[in-house]
């Protein structure tokens, strides 16, 4: 069933203005927007709001609800994109933890524990995590959230606990580890993907293999195409609006159009763009900005060039000779040079 999308992307700022002017009795209802689910980014997760509405996966751990969101929201299952490349590869980790949020634009380990009121106070007072940190920041955008996420995740995996089972005492015991991890992350010069890989290598986890990765990735791509068809215009509108608001392109890698062109034997000046090179088999741009004719001249890749080297056939005329295009004999030397003024080979003929 195809659903015509007519609402359009509504930015967080616009949504705030709309709801500030409305007398809606429920503060837990929000307009449709992008939700980031990040432990590392969770791909192929099921993200659901309190009404049972399932969000549409966009890409890079971003999900969008077609209708207004009723909080709390929850993410179950999915796979942790350990290397942050936006697709399922061998080495990704299956997510086994429940992740939740009572408000905001993100679902993280911090937003999950903040749904417990007693734990929420510890986050604020002992971990120095603000409301803004919890509702808008992810491990990728905040070193504090990254350190908190990795410390708590490690604790859950090592002790076979789900997020809902962590107690106040256990959380308080993680404060020192959090502070040490945060100091490390702020000084070691490594990015979030490198830290993610270190954590996953350290824990008793079971990364998926190539075969499983391919199956899961195909499922994601198929569902994406189905959603593009069923919710006509919605995904493109969300991607465009999100990029306009944040500058970030959340188009999944498999849906991005390639701009690389490969040599097909005919290249015209107007087709060439130095920012979009045309590659030959040697990997170099075969057509550059200095070329002002419709021929490929020496910009044709080596495999497509015709040889201009001539070999001795017993007869050489002065007019055939070009010092820039030598005629070689068997000894490898030019047998006909610029001093020759007759139509015979004379001593310039090869030894044969």
HELIX and SHEET records of a PDB file:
HELIX    1   1 UNK A   12  UNK A   20  1                                   9    
HELIX    2   2 UNK A  109  UNK A  114  1                                   6    
HELIX    3   3 UNK A  117  UNK A  125  1                                   9    
HELIX    4   4 UNK A  131  UNK A  136  1                                   6    
HELIX    5   5 UNK A  143  UNK A  158  1                                  16    
HELIX    6   6 UNK A  163  UNK A  165  5                                   3    
HELIX    7   7 UNK A  168  UNK A  172  1                                   5    
HELIX    8   8 UNK A  175  UNK A  187  1                                  13    
HELIX    9   9 UNK A  192  UNK A  202  1                                  11    
HELIX   10  10 UNK A  210  UNK A  230  1                                  21    
HELIX   11  11 UNK A  234  UNK A  246  1                                  13    
HELIX   12  12 UNK A  253  UNK A  255  5                                   3    
HELIX   13  13 UNK A  269  UNK A  271  5                                   3    
HELIX   14  14 UNK A  297  UNK A  299  5                                   3    
HELIX   15  15 UNK A  302  UNK A  304  5                                   3    
HELIX   16  16 UNK A  318  UNK A  320  5                                   3    
HELIX   17  17 UNK A  346  UNK A  348  5                                   3    
SHEET    1   A 2 UNK A   3  UNK A   4  0                                        
SHEET    2   A 2 UNK A 231  UNK A 232  1                                        
SHEET    1   B 2 UNK A  29  UNK A  30  0                                        
SHEET    2   B 2 UNK A  69  UNK A  70 -1                                        
SHEET    1   C 4 UNK A  56  UNK A  59  0                                        
SHEET    2   C 4 UNK A  62  UNK A  64 -1                                        
SHEET    3   C 4 UNK A  34  UNK A  37 -1                                        
SHEET    4   C 4 UNK A 106  UNK A 107  1                                        
SHEET    1   D 3 UNK A  42  UNK A  43  0                                        
SHEET    2   D 3 UNK A  79  UNK A  80 -1                                        
SHEET    3   D 3 UNK A  93  UNK A  94 -1                                        
SHEET    1   E 3 UNK A  46  UNK A  48  0                                        
SHEET    2   E 3 UNK A  73  UNK A  76 -1                                        
SHEET    3   E 3 UNK A  99  UNK A 101 -1                                        
SHEET    1   F 2 UNK A 261  UNK A 262  0                                        
SHEET    2   F 2 UNK A 278  UNK A 279  1                                        
SHEET    1   G 2 UNK A 310  UNK A 311  0                                        
SHEET    2   G 2 UNK A 327  UNK A 328  1                                        
END                                                                             
